């Protein structure tokens, strides 16, 4: 199964970590897949 990062649109290889995060937008929960880089930035609050 191929995963694509929600932010940078890069393909996440299977040997790389795939991070699932949940966003809440207008009372809706959205599951997004992030690559390691974007996940780190997301954790640091650089992305919303
Ligand atoms: Zn990314």
mmCIF file of the protein (N, C-alpha, C, O) and its ligand, coordinates in Angstrom:
data_MODEL
# 
_entry.id   MODEL 
# 
loop_
_entity.id 
_entity.type 
_entity.pdbx_number_of_molecules 
1 polymer     1 
2 non-polymer 1 
# 
_entity_poly.entity_id                      1 
_entity_poly.type                           'polypeptide(L)' 
_entity_poly.nstd_linkage                   no 
_entity_poly.nstd_monomer                   no 
_entity_poly.pdbx_seq_one_letter_code       
;(UNK)(UNK)(UNK)(UNK)(UNK)(UNK)(UNK)(UNK)(UNK)(UNK)(UNK)(UNK)(UNK)(UNK)(UNK)(UNK)
(UNK)(UNK)(UNK)(UNK)(UNK)(UNK)(UNK)(UNK)(UNK)(UNK)(UNK)(UNK)(UNK)(UNK)(UNK)(UNK)
(UNK)(UNK)(UNK)(UNK)(UNK)(UNK)(UNK)(UNK)(UNK)(UNK)(UNK)(UNK)(UNK)(UNK)(UNK)(UNK)
;
_entity_poly.pdbx_seq_one_letter_code_can   XXXXXXXXXXXXXXXXXXXXXXXXXXXXXXXXXXXXXXXXXXXXXXXX 
_entity_poly.pdbx_strand_id                 A 
# 
loop_
_entity_poly_seq.entity_id 
_entity_poly_seq.num 
_entity_poly_seq.mon_id 
_entity_poly_seq.hetero 
1 1  UNK n 
1 2  UNK n 
1 3  UNK n 
1 4  UNK n 
1 5  UNK n 
1 6  UNK n 
1 7  UNK n 
1 8  UNK n 
1 9  UNK n 
1 10 UNK n 
1 11 UNK n 
1 12 UNK n 
1 13 UNK n 
1 14 UNK n 
1 15 UNK n 
1 16 UNK n 
1 17 UNK n 
1 18 UNK n 
1 19 UNK n 
1 20 UNK n 
1 21 UNK n 
1 22 UNK n 
1 23 UNK n 
1 24 UNK n 
1 25 UNK n 
1 26 UNK n 
1 27 UNK n 
1 28 UNK n 
1 29 UNK n 
1 30 UNK n 
1 31 UNK n 
1 32 UNK n 
1 33 UNK n 
1 34 UNK n 
1 35 UNK n 
1 36 UNK n 
1 37 UNK n 
1 38 UNK n 
1 39 UNK n 
1 40 UNK n 
1 41 UNK n 
1 42 UNK n 
1 43 UNK n 
1 44 UNK n 
1 45 UNK n 
1 46 UNK n 
1 47 UNK n 
1 48 UNK n 
# 
loop_
_struct_asym.id 
_struct_asym.entity_id 
A 1 
B 2 
# 
loop_
_chem_comp.id 
_chem_comp.type 
_chem_comp.mon_nstd_flag 
UNK 'L-peptide linking' . 
ZN  non-polymer         . 
# 
_pdbx_entity_nonpoly.entity_id   2 
_pdbx_entity_nonpoly.name        ? 
_pdbx_entity_nonpoly.comp_id     ZN 
# 
_pdbx_nonpoly_scheme.asym_id         B 
_pdbx_nonpoly_scheme.entity_id       2 
_pdbx_nonpoly_scheme.mon_id          ZN 
_pdbx_nonpoly_scheme.ndb_seq_num     1 
_pdbx_nonpoly_scheme.pdb_seq_num     101 
_pdbx_nonpoly_scheme.auth_seq_num    101 
_pdbx_nonpoly_scheme.pdb_mon_id      ZN 
_pdbx_nonpoly_scheme.auth_mon_id     ZN 
_pdbx_nonpoly_scheme.pdb_strand_id   A 
_pdbx_nonpoly_scheme.pdb_ins_code    . 
# 
loop_
_atom_site.group_PDB 
_atom_site.id 
_atom_site.type_symbol 
_atom_site.label_atom_id 
_atom_site.label_alt_id 
_atom_site.label_comp_id 
_atom_site.label_asym_id 
_atom_site.label_entity_id 
_atom_site.label_seq_id 
_atom_site.pdbx_PDB_ins_code 
_atom_site.Cartn_x 
_atom_site.Cartn_y 
_atom_site.Cartn_z 
_atom_site.occupancy 
_atom_site.B_iso_or_equiv 
_atom_site.pdbx_formal_charge 
_atom_site.auth_seq_id 
_atom_site.auth_comp_id 
_atom_site.auth_asym_id 
_atom_site.auth_atom_id 
_atom_site.pdbx_PDB_model_num 
ATOM   1   N  N  . UNK A 1 1  ? 0.841   -1.192 0.000  1.00 0.00 ? 1   UNK A N  1 
ATOM   2   C  CA . UNK A 1 1  ? 0.000   0.000  0.000  1.00 0.00 ? 1   UNK A CA 1 
ATOM   3   C  C  . UNK A 1 1  ? 0.879   1.245  0.000  1.00 0.00 ? 1   UNK A C  1 
ATOM   4   O  O  . UNK A 1 1  ? 1.844   1.349  0.757  1.00 0.00 ? 1   UNK A O  1 
ATOM   5   N  N  . UNK A 1 2  ? 0.522   2.180  -0.863 1.00 0.00 ? 2   UNK A N  1 
ATOM   6   C  CA . UNK A 1 2  ? 1.319   3.388  -0.990 1.00 0.00 ? 2   UNK A CA 1 
ATOM   7   C  C  . UNK A 1 2  ? 0.658   4.525  -0.232 1.00 0.00 ? 2   UNK A C  1 
ATOM   8   O  O  . UNK A 1 2  ? -0.555  4.722  -0.309 1.00 0.00 ? 2   UNK A O  1 
ATOM   9   N  N  . UNK A 1 3  ? 1.471   5.265  0.495  1.00 0.00 ? 3   UNK A N  1 
ATOM   10  C  CA . UNK A 1 3  ? 0.953   6.400  1.240  1.00 0.00 ? 3   UNK A CA 1 
ATOM   11  C  C  . UNK A 1 3  ? 1.546   7.689  0.702  1.00 0.00 ? 3   UNK A C  1 
ATOM   12  O  O  . UNK A 1 3  ? 2.713   7.743  0.313  1.00 0.00 ? 3   UNK A O  1 
ATOM   13  N  N  . UNK A 1 4  ? 0.727   8.714  0.689  1.00 0.00 ? 4   UNK A N  1 
ATOM   14  C  CA . UNK A 1 4  ? 1.176   10.016 0.236  1.00 0.00 ? 4   UNK A CA 1 
ATOM   15  C  C  . UNK A 1 4  ? 0.986   11.028 1.361  1.00 0.00 ? 4   UNK A C  1 
ATOM   16  O  O  . UNK A 1 4  ? -0.053  11.057 2.021  1.00 0.00 ? 4   UNK A O  1 
ATOM   17  N  N  . UNK A 1 5  ? 2.000   11.852 1.564  1.00 0.00 ? 5   UNK A N  1 
ATOM   18  C  CA . UNK A 1 5  ? 1.924   12.851 2.623  1.00 0.00 ? 5   UNK A CA 1 
ATOM   19  C  C  . UNK A 1 5  ? 0.876   13.907 2.280  1.00 0.00 ? 5   UNK A C  1 
ATOM   20  O  O  . UNK A 1 5  ? 0.809   14.393 1.151  1.00 0.00 ? 5   UNK A O  1 
ATOM   21  N  N  . UNK A 1 6  ? 0.073   14.243 3.263  1.00 0.00 ? 6   UNK A N  1 
ATOM   22  C  CA . UNK A 1 6  ? -1.001  15.216 3.072  1.00 0.00 ? 6   UNK A CA 1 
ATOM   23  C  C  . UNK A 1 6  ? -0.455  16.599 2.756  1.00 0.00 ? 6   UNK A C  1 
ATOM   24  O  O  . UNK A 1 6  ? -1.081  17.360 2.018  1.00 0.00 ? 6   UNK A O  1 
ATOM   25  N  N  . UNK A 1 7  ? 0.715   16.934 3.312  1.00 0.00 ? 7   UNK A N  1 
ATOM   26  C  CA . UNK A 1 7  ? 1.262   18.277 3.154  1.00 0.00 ? 7   UNK A CA 1 
ATOM   27  C  C  . UNK A 1 7  ? 2.166   18.429 1.936  1.00 0.00 ? 7   UNK A C  1 
ATOM   28  O  O  . UNK A 1 7  ? 1.926   19.274 1.074  1.00 0.00 ? 7   UNK A O  1 
ATOM   29  N  N  . UNK A 1 8  ? 3.192   17.613 1.876  1.00 0.00 ? 8   UNK A N  1 
ATOM   30  C  CA . UNK A 1 8  ? 4.177   17.828 0.814  1.00 0.00 ? 8   UNK A CA 1 
ATOM   31  C  C  . UNK A 1 8  ? 3.954   16.908 -0.379 1.00 0.00 ? 8   UNK A C  1 
ATOM   32  O  O  . UNK A 1 8  ? 4.683   16.977 -1.368 1.00 0.00 ? 8   UNK A O  1 
ATOM   33  N  N  . UNK A 1 9  ? 2.938   16.043 -0.284 1.00 0.00 ? 9   UNK A N  1 
ATOM   34  C  CA . UNK A 1 9  ? 2.537   15.233 -1.424 1.00 0.00 ? 9   UNK A CA 1 
ATOM   35  C  C  . UNK A 1 9  ? 3.587   14.222 -1.860 1.00 0.00 ? 9   UNK A C  1 
ATOM   36  O  O  . UNK A 1 9  ? 3.494   13.650 -2.946 1.00 0.00 ? 9   UNK A O  1 
ATOM   37  N  N  . UNK A 1 10 ? 4.573   14.005 -1.023 1.00 0.00 ? 10  UNK A N  1 
ATOM   38  C  CA . UNK A 1 10 ? 5.597   13.049 -1.409 1.00 0.00 ? 10  UNK A CA 1 
ATOM   39  C  C  . UNK A 1 10 ? 5.168   11.639 -1.021 1.00 0.00 ? 10  UNK A C  1 
ATOM   40  O  O  . UNK A 1 10 ? 4.456   11.436 -0.037 1.00 0.00 ? 10  UNK A O  1 
ATOM   41  N  N  . UNK A 1 11 ? 5.600   10.706 -1.786 1.00 0.00 ? 11  UNK A N  1 
ATOM   42  C  CA . UNK A 1 11 ? 5.275   9.320  -1.505 1.00 0.00 ? 11  UNK A CA 1 
ATOM   43  C  C  . UNK A 1 11 ? 6.093   8.838  -0.319 1.00 0.00 ? 11  UNK A C  1 
ATOM   44  O  O  . UNK A 1 11 ? 7.304   9.053  -0.256 1.00 0.00 ? 11  UNK A O  1 
ATOM   45  N  N  . UNK A 1 12 ? 5.431   8.194  0.607  1.00 0.00 ? 12  UNK A N  1 
ATOM   46  C  CA . UNK A 1 12 ? 6.103   7.688  1.783  1.00 0.00 ? 12  UNK A CA 1 
ATOM   47  C  C  . UNK A 1 12 ? 6.422   6.218  1.555  1.00 0.00 ? 12  UNK A C  1 
ATOM   48  O  O  . UNK A 1 12 ? 5.522   5.390  1.412  1.00 0.00 ? 12  UNK A O  1 
ATOM   49  N  N  . UNK A 1 13 ? 7.700   5.908  1.525  1.00 0.00 ? 13  UNK A N  1 
ATOM   50  C  CA . UNK A 1 13 ? 8.115   4.528  1.304  1.00 0.00 ? 13  UNK A CA 1 
ATOM   51  C  C  . UNK A 1 13 ? 7.730   3.660  2.492  1.00 0.00 ? 13  UNK A C  1 
ATOM   52  O  O  . UNK A 1 13 ? 7.561   4.143  3.612  1.00 0.00 ? 13  UNK A O  1 
ATOM   53  N  N  . UNK A 1 14 ? 7.601   2.417  2.228  1.00 0.00 ? 14  UNK A N  1 
ATOM   54  C  CA . UNK A 1 14 ? 7.171   1.498  3.275  1.00 0.00 ? 14  UNK A CA 1 
ATOM   55  C  C  . UNK A 1 14 ? 8.192   1.392  4.396  1.00 0.00 ? 14  UNK A C  1 
ATOM   56  O  O  . UNK A 1 14 ? 7.830   1.134  5.543  1.00 0.00 ? 14  UNK A O  1 
ATOM   57  N  N  . UNK A 1 15 ? 9.471   1.589  4.071  1.00 0.00 ? 15  UNK A N  1 
ATOM   58  C  CA . UNK A 1 15 ? 10.489  1.491  5.118  1.00 0.00 ? 15  UNK A CA 1 
ATOM   59  C  C  . UNK A 1 15 ? 10.544  2.760  5.958  1.00 0.00 ? 15  UNK A C  1 
ATOM   60  O  O  . UNK A 1 15 ? 11.203  2.797  6.997  1.00 0.00 ? 15  UNK A O  1 
ATOM   61  N  N  . UNK A 1 16 ? 9.854   3.795  5.506  1.00 0.00 ? 16  UNK A N  1 
ATOM   62  C  CA . UNK A 1 16 ? 9.784   5.026  6.287  1.00 0.00 ? 16  UNK A CA 1 
ATOM   63  C  C  . UNK A 1 16 ? 8.615   4.959  7.252  1.00 0.00 ? 16  UNK A C  1 
ATOM   64  O  O  . UNK A 1 16 ? 7.671   4.195  7.050  1.00 0.00 ? 16  UNK A O  1 
ATOM   65  N  N  . UNK A 1 17 ? 8.684   5.745  8.277  1.00 0.00 ? 17  UNK A N  1 
ATOM   66  C  CA . UNK A 1 17 ? 7.573   5.783  9.223  1.00 0.00 ? 17  UNK A CA 1 
ATOM   67  C  C  . UNK A 1 17 ? 6.408   6.549  8.627  1.00 0.00 ? 17  UNK A C  1 
ATOM   68  O  O  . UNK A 1 17 ? 6.580   7.609  8.024  1.00 0.00 ? 17  UNK A O  1 
ATOM   69  N  N  . UNK A 1 18 ? 5.242   6.003  8.803  1.00 0.00 ? 18  UNK A N  1 
ATOM   70  C  CA . UNK A 1 18 ? 4.034   6.680  8.369  1.00 0.00 ? 18  UNK A CA 1 
ATOM   71  C  C  . UNK A 1 18 ? 3.293   7.140  9.615  1.00 0.00 ? 18  UNK A C  1 
ATOM   72  O  O  . UNK A 1 18 ? 3.048   6.359  10.535 1.00 0.00 ? 18  UNK A O  1 
ATOM   73  N  N  . UNK A 1 19 ? 2.951   8.389  9.628  1.00 0.00 ? 19  UNK A N  1 
ATOM   74  C  CA . UNK A 1 19 ? 2.293   8.946  10.804 1.00 0.00 ? 19  UNK A CA 1 
ATOM   75  C  C  . UNK A 1 19 ? 0.850   9.314  10.476 1.00 0.00 ? 19  UNK A C  1 
ATOM   76  O  O  . UNK A 1 19 ? 0.569   10.018 9.505  1.00 0.00 ? 19  UNK A O  1 
ATOM   77  N  N  . UNK A 1 20 ? -0.031  8.828  11.296 1.00 0.00 ? 20  UNK A N  1 
ATOM   78  C  CA . UNK A 1 20 ? -1.441  9.174  11.137 1.00 0.00 ? 20  UNK A CA 1 
ATOM   79  C  C  . UNK A 1 20 ? -1.787  10.220 12.176 1.00 0.00 ? 20  UNK A C  1 
ATOM   80  O  O  . UNK A 1 20 ? -1.537  10.032 13.367 1.00 0.00 ? 20  UNK A O  1 
ATOM   81  N  N  . UNK A 1 21 ? -2.357  11.311 11.729 1.00 0.00 ? 21  UNK A N  1 
ATOM   82  C  CA . UNK A 1 21 ? -2.786  12.339 12.665 1.00 0.00 ? 21  UNK A CA 1 
ATOM   83  C  C  . UNK A 1 21 ? -4.257  12.654 12.404 1.00 0.00 ? 21  UNK A C  1 
ATOM   84  O  O  . UNK A 1 21 ? -4.764  12.472 11.297 1.00 0.00 ? 21  UNK A O  1 
ATOM   85  N  N  . UNK A 1 22 ? -4.914  13.123 13.434 1.00 0.00 ? 22  UNK A N  1 
ATOM   86  C  CA . UNK A 1 22 ? -6.330  13.453 13.319 1.00 0.00 ? 22  UNK A CA 1 
ATOM   87  C  C  . UNK A 1 22 ? -6.510  14.956 13.439 1.00 0.00 ? 22  UNK A C  1 
ATOM   88  O  O  . UNK A 1 22 ? -6.054  15.575 14.400 1.00 0.00 ? 22  UNK A O  1 
ATOM   89  N  N  . UNK A 1 23 ? -7.168  15.520 12.471 1.00 0.00 ? 23  UNK A N  1 
ATOM   90  C  CA . UNK A 1 23 ? -7.474  16.939 12.496 1.00 0.00 ? 23  UNK A CA 1 
ATOM   91  C  C  . UNK A 1 23 ? -8.952  17.106 12.836 1.00 0.00 ? 23  UNK A C  1 
ATOM   92  O  O  . UNK A 1 23 ? -9.787  16.276 12.478 1.00 0.00 ? 23  UNK A O  1 
ATOM   93  N  N  . UNK A 1 24 ? -9.246  18.170 13.518 1.00 0.00 ? 24  UNK A N  1 
ATOM   94  C  CA . UNK A 1 24 ? -10.645 18.478 13.765 1.00 0.00 ? 24  UNK A CA 1 
ATOM   95  C  C  . UNK A 1 24 ? -10.968 19.787 13.073 1.00 0.00 ? 24  UNK A C  1 
ATOM   96  O  O  . UNK A 1 24 ? -10.439 20.845 13.415 1.00 0.00 ? 24  UNK A O  1 
ATOM   97  N  N  . UNK A 1 25 ? -11.828 19.690 12.113 1.00 0.00 ? 25  UNK A N  1 
ATOM   98  C  CA . UNK A 1 25 ? -12.175 20.871 11.353 1.00 0.00 ? 25  UNK A CA 1 
ATOM   99  C  C  . UNK A 1 25 ? -13.692 20.935 11.214 1.00 0.00 ? 25  UNK A C  1 
ATOM   100 O  O  . UNK A 1 25 ? -14.314 20.046 10.632 1.00 0.00 ? 25  UNK A O  1 
ATOM   101 N  N  . UNK A 1 26 ? -14.264 21.981 11.748 1.00 0.00 ? 26  UNK A N  1 
ATOM   102 C  CA . UNK A 1 26 ? -15.717 22.142 11.681 1.00 0.00 ? 26  UNK A CA 1 
ATOM   103 C  C  . UNK A 1 26 ? -16.435 20.897 12.169 1.00 0.00 ? 26  UNK A C  1 
ATOM   104 O  O  . UNK A 1 26 ? -17.339 20.368 11.523 1.00 0.00 ? 26  UNK A O  1 
ATOM   105 N  N  . UNK A 1 27 ? -15.990 20.449 13.345 1.00 0.00 ? 27  UNK A N  1 
ATOM   106 C  CA . UNK A 1 27 ? -16.601 19.298 14.017 1.00 0.00 ? 27  UNK A CA 1 
ATOM   107 C  C  . UNK A 1 27 ? -16.457 17.995 13.237 1.00 0.00 ? 27  UNK A C  1 
ATOM   108 O  O  . UNK A 1 27 ? -17.174 17.025 13.485 1.00 0.00 ? 27  UNK A O  1 
ATOM   109 N  N  . UNK A 1 28 ? -15.541 17.988 12.312 1.00 0.00 ? 28  UNK A N  1 
ATOM   110 C  CA . UNK A 1 28 ? -15.322 16.782 11.547 1.00 0.00 ? 28  UNK A CA 1 
ATOM   111 C  C  . UNK A 1 28 ? -13.912 16.284 11.797 1.00 0.00 ? 28  UNK A C  1 
ATOM   112 O  O  . UNK A 1 28 ? -12.955 17.059 11.793 1.00 0.00 ? 28  UNK A O  1 
ATOM   113 N  N  . UNK A 1 29 ? -13.794 14.992 12.011 1.00 0.00 ? 29  UNK A N  1 
ATOM   114 C  CA . UNK A 1 29 ? -12.472 14.433 12.234 1.00 0.00 ? 29  UNK A CA 1 
ATOM   115 C  C  . UNK A 1 29 ? -11.922 13.885 10.929 1.00 0.00 ? 29  UNK A C  1 
ATOM   116 O  O  . UNK A 1 29 ? -12.551 13.064 10.261 1.00 0.00 ? 29  UNK A O  1 
ATOM   117 N  N  . UNK A 1 30 ? -10.732 14.360 10.582 1.00 0.00 ? 30  UNK A N  1 
ATOM   118 C  CA . UNK A 1 30 ? -10.110 13.926 9.343  1.00 0.00 ? 30  UNK A CA 1 
ATOM   119 C  C  . UNK A 1 30 ? -8.801  13.224 9.658  1.00 0.00 ? 30  UNK A C  1 
ATOM   120 O  O  . UNK A 1 30 ? -7.945  13.761 10.360 1.00 0.00 ? 30  UNK A O  1 
ATOM   121 N  N  . UNK A 1 31 ? -8.658  12.026 9.134  1.00 0.00 ? 31  UNK A N  1 
ATOM   122 C  CA . UNK A 1 31 ? -7.423  11.279 9.321  1.00 0.00 ? 31  UNK A CA 1 
ATOM   123 C  C  . UNK A 1 31 ? -6.500  11.576 8.156  1.00 0.00 ? 31  UNK A C  1 
ATOM   124 O  O  . UNK A 1 31 ? -6.866  11.390 6.995  1.00 0.00 ? 31  UNK A O  1 
ATOM   125 N  N  . UNK A 1 32 ? -5.287  12.046 8.479  1.00 0.00 ? 32  UNK A N  1 
ATOM   126 C  CA . UNK A 1 32 ? -4.337  12.367 7.435  1.00 0.00 ? 32  UNK A CA 1 
ATOM   127 C  C  . UNK A 1 32 ? -3.037  11.619 7.661  1.00 0.00 ? 32  UNK A C  1 
ATOM   128 O  O  . UNK A 1 32 ? -2.663  11.304 8.791  1.00 0.00 ? 32  UNK A O  1 
ATOM   129 N  N  . UNK A 1 33 ? -2.372  11.349 6.576  1.00 0.00 ? 33  UNK A N  1 
ATOM   130 C  CA . UNK A 1 33 ? -1.089  10.669 6.641  1.00 0.00 ? 33  UNK A CA 1 
ATOM   131 C  C  . UNK A 1 33 ? 0.024   11.668 6.397  1.00 0.00 ? 33  UNK A C  1 
ATOM   132 O  O  . UNK A 1 33 ? -0.022  12.424 5.427  1.00 0.00 ? 33  UNK A O  1 
ATOM   133 N  N  . UNK A 1 34 ? 1.022   11.680 7.265  1.00 0.00 ? 34  UNK A N  1 
ATOM   134 C  CA . UNK A 1 34 ? 2.138   12.604 7.115  1.00 0.00 ? 34  UNK A CA 1 
ATOM   135 C  C  . UNK A 1 34 ? 3.454   11.847 7.044  1.00 0.00 ? 34  UNK A C  1 
ATOM   136 O  O  . UNK A 1 34 ? 3.605   10.775 7.631  1.00 0.00 ? 34  UNK A O  1 
ATOM   137 N  N  . UNK A 1 35 ? 4.401   12.423 6.317  1.00 0.00 ? 35  UNK A N  1 
ATOM   138 C  CA . UNK A 1 35 ? 5.749   11.868 6.315  1.00 0.00 ? 35  UNK A CA 1 
ATOM   139 C  C  . UNK A 1 35 ? 6.454   12.301 7.609  1.00 0.00 ? 35  UNK A C  1 
ATOM   140 O  O  . UNK A 1 35 ? 5.931   13.128 8.355  1.00 0.00 ? 35  UNK A O  1 
ATOM   141 N  N  . UNK A 1 36 ? 7.611   11.755 7.862  1.00 0.00 ? 36  UNK A N  1 
ATOM   142 C  CA . UNK A 1 36 ? 8.317   12.051 9.104  1.00 0.00 ? 36  UNK A CA 1 
ATOM   143 C  C  . UNK A 1 36 ? 8.616   13.526 9.279  1.00 0.00 ? 36  UNK A C  1 
ATOM   144 O  O  . UNK A 1 36 ? 8.470   14.063 10.376 1.00 0.00 ? 36  UNK A O  1 
ATOM   145 N  N  . UNK A 1 37 ? 9.032   14.184 8.212  1.00 0.00 ? 37  UNK A N  1 
ATOM   146 C  CA . UNK A 1 37 ? 9.390   15.597 8.277  1.00 0.00 ? 37  UNK A CA 1 
ATOM   147 C  C  . UNK A 1 37 ? 8.181   16.457 8.629  1.00 0.00 ? 37  UNK A C  1 
ATOM   148 O  O  . UNK A 1 37 ? 8.240   17.290 9.534  1.00 0.00 ? 37  UNK A O  1 
ATOM   149 N  N  . UNK A 1 38 ? 7.102   16.250 7.914  1.00 0.00 ? 38  UNK A N  1 
ATOM   150 C  CA . UNK A 1 38 ? 5.910   17.055 8.157  1.00 0.00 ? 38  UNK A CA 1 
ATOM   151 C  C  . UNK A 1 38 ? 5.306   16.732 9.515  1.00 0.00 ? 38  UNK A C  1 
ATOM   152 O  O  . UNK A 1 38 ? 4.731   17.604 10.165 1.00 0.00 ? 38  UNK A O  1 
ATOM   153 N  N  . UNK A 1 39 ? 5.434   15.497 9.938  1.00 0.00 ? 39  UNK A N  1 
ATOM   154 C  CA . UNK A 1 39 ? 4.902   15.124 11.246 1.00 0.00 ? 39  UNK A CA 1 
ATOM   155 C  C  . UNK A 1 39 ? 5.647   15.856 12.355 1.00 0.00 ? 39  UNK A C  1 
ATOM   156 O  O  . UNK A 1 39 ? 5.037   16.328 13.315 1.00 0.00 ? 39  UNK A O  1 
ATOM   157 N  N  . UNK A 1 40 ? 6.959   15.949 12.221 1.00 0.00 ? 40  UNK A N  1 
ATOM   158 C  CA . UNK A 1 40 ? 7.753   16.670 13.200 1.00 0.00 ? 40  UNK A CA 1 
ATOM   159 C  C  . UNK A 1 40 ? 7.357   18.135 13.237 1.00 0.00 ? 40  UNK A C  1 
ATOM   160 O  O  . UNK A 1 40 ? 7.214   18.714 14.314 1.00 0.00 ? 40  UNK A O  1 
ATOM   161 N  N  . UNK A 1 41 ? 7.179   18.735 12.077 1.00 0.00 ? 41  UNK A N  1 
ATOM   162 C  CA . UNK A 1 41 ? 6.772   20.141 12.016 1.00 0.00 ? 41  UNK A CA 1 
ATOM   163 C  C  . UNK A 1 41 ? 5.374   20.325 12.578 1.00 0.00 ? 41  UNK A C  1 
ATOM   164 O  O  . UNK A 1 41 ? 5.078   21.329 13.226 1.00 0.00 ? 41  UNK A O  1 
ATOM   165 N  N  . UNK A 1 42 ? 4.530   19.357 12.325 1.00 0.00 ? 42  UNK A N  1 
ATOM   166 C  CA . UNK A 1 42 ? 3.174   19.426 12.845 1.00 0.00 ? 42  UNK A CA 1 
ATOM   167 C  C  . UNK A 1 42 ? 3.188   19.368 14.371 1.00 0.00 ? 42  UNK A C  1 
ATOM   168 O  O  . UNK A 1 42 ? 2.450   20.094 15.036 1.00 0.00 ? 42  UNK A O  1 
ATOM   169 N  N  . UNK A 1 43 ? 4.026   18.505 14.910 1.00 0.00 ? 43  UNK A N  1 
ATOM   170 C  CA . UNK A 1 43 ? 4.149   18.393 16.358 1.00 0.00 ? 43  UNK A CA 1 
ATOM   171 C  C  . UNK A 1 43 ? 4.637   19.691 16.968 1.00 0.00 ? 43  UNK A C  1 
ATOM   172 O  O  . UNK A 1 43 ? 4.236   20.052 18.074 1.00 0.00 ? 43  UNK A O  1 
ATOM   173 N  N  . UNK A 1 44 ? 5.493   20.386 16.260 1.00 0.00 ? 44  UNK A N  1 
ATOM   174 C  CA . UNK A 1 44 ? 6.045   21.633 16.761 1.00 0.00 ? 44  UNK A CA 1 
ATOM   175 C  C  . UNK A 1 44 ? 5.098   22.802 16.553 1.00 0.00 ? 44  UNK A C  1 
ATOM   176 O  O  . UNK A 1 44 ? 5.408   23.940 16.903 1.00 0.00 ? 44  UNK A O  1 
ATOM   177 N  N  . UNK A 1 45 ? 3.954   22.510 15.988 1.00 0.00 ? 45  UNK A N  1 
ATOM   178 C  CA . UNK A 1 45 ? 2.943   23.539 15.821 1.00 0.00 ? 45  UNK A CA 1 
ATOM   179 C  C  . UNK A 1 45 ? 3.173   24.444 14.626 1.00 0.00 ? 45  UNK A C  1 
ATOM   180 O  O  . UNK A 1 45 ? 2.589   25.524 14.534 1.00 0.00 ? 45  UNK A O  1 
ATOM   181 N  N  . UNK A 1 46 ? 4.026   24.003 13.709 1.00 0.00 ? 46  UNK A N  1 
ATOM   182 C  CA . UNK A 1 46 ? 4.308   24.821 12.541 1.00 0.00 ? 46  UNK A CA 1 
ATOM   183 C  C  . UNK A 1 46 ? 3.267   24.640 11.454 1.00 0.00 ? 46  UNK A C  1 
ATOM   184 O  O  . UNK A 1 46 ? 3.172   25.432 10.517 1.00 0.00 ? 46  UNK A O  1 
ATOM   185 N  N  . UNK A 1 47 ? 2.495   23.586 11.600 1.00 0.00 ? 47  UNK A N  1 
ATOM   186 C  CA . UNK A 1 47 ? 1.414   23.357 10.642 1.00 0.00 ? 47  UNK A CA 1 
ATOM   187 C  C  . UNK A 1 47 ? 0.134   23.201 11.426 1.00 0.00 ? 47  UNK A C  1 
ATOM   188 O  O  . UNK A 1 47 ? 0.169   22.874 12.612 1.00 0.00 ? 47  UNK A O  1 
ATOM   189 N  N  . UNK A 1 48 ? -0.963  23.424 10.801 1.00 0.00 ? 48  UNK A N  1 
ATOM   190 C  CA . UNK A 1 48 ? -2.240  23.257 11.488 1.00 0.00 ? 48  UNK A CA 1 
ATOM   191 C  C  . UNK A 1 48 ? -3.105  22.249 10.767 1.00 0.00 ? 48  UNK A C  1 
ATOM   192 O  O  . UNK A 1 48 ? -4.224  21.974 11.199 1.00 0.00 ? 48  UNK A O  1 
HETATM 193 ZN ZN . ZN  B 2 .  ? 5.450   15.576 4.116  1.00 0.00 ? 101 ZN  A ZN 1 
# 
